[in-house]
């Protein structure tokens, strides 16, 4: 969508590095794979995620599950 296109433009200008994923697990896996030790990775949905999780608690629990798995 529109947000993705804006981010793509920023990427082309080499202002940021991003990955499009389709699951929390994939996002966490990429974060660990591509973020050098001592650096920061911002995980942020580019659009609402209401269709993926019923609430913020469920989303947080899934996040914690995969951080523990890949840490």
N, C-alpha and C positions, 0 to 999 in steps of 0.2 A: 504494500500500500504506500501511501504518501510518506509516512515516517520512514519506512525502509528505503525509499528513494532518496530522501534527504541524507540518511546515514551513508548510503552508497556514495553520494557526492563527496562527503567528508572523507570517506575511505580513499577515494581516488586522489584526493588532495593530500593524502598521507598524514592527516591530522589525527587519525585514530585507527585502531585495529579492532575489527569486530567479527563475530561469527554468528550466523543464523542457525539456531538449533530447533529441534521439534520436541524436546523433552528436557526436564530438569536434569536427568541423569547425563544426557549428552552435554548440556551446558557446564555442569560441574566437571565432567571429564575433560572438556576443552580447556576450562580454566586451569586445571592442574597441569595439563600438557603444555600450554602455551604461555603461562605466566612464570617468568624467571623468579627464583627464590629471592625474597626481599622486595619484590615489586607488588603492585596492587592491581587487582582485577575487579572491575565493577560488573556485577551481574544485574541486568535490568531488563525487564520486559519492554519491548518496543510498542506494545499495545496491551489493552486490558486482557487479563488472563482468567476472566470469570468462567469461561467454558472449560478450563482445565482443572481448576480446584474449586471446591465449594466455599472456601473462605481462606483468610490469611493464615490461619493456624494449620490447615491441611497443607498449604504451600510451604510453610516454614518447616513442618515435619518432614516433608519430602526433601527439602533442601538439606536439612541436618542429616538425614539418612544417607544421602549420596556424598556429602562432605566426609562423613565418617568412613564410608566405603573407599573413597579414593585418596584420603589423607595419608 
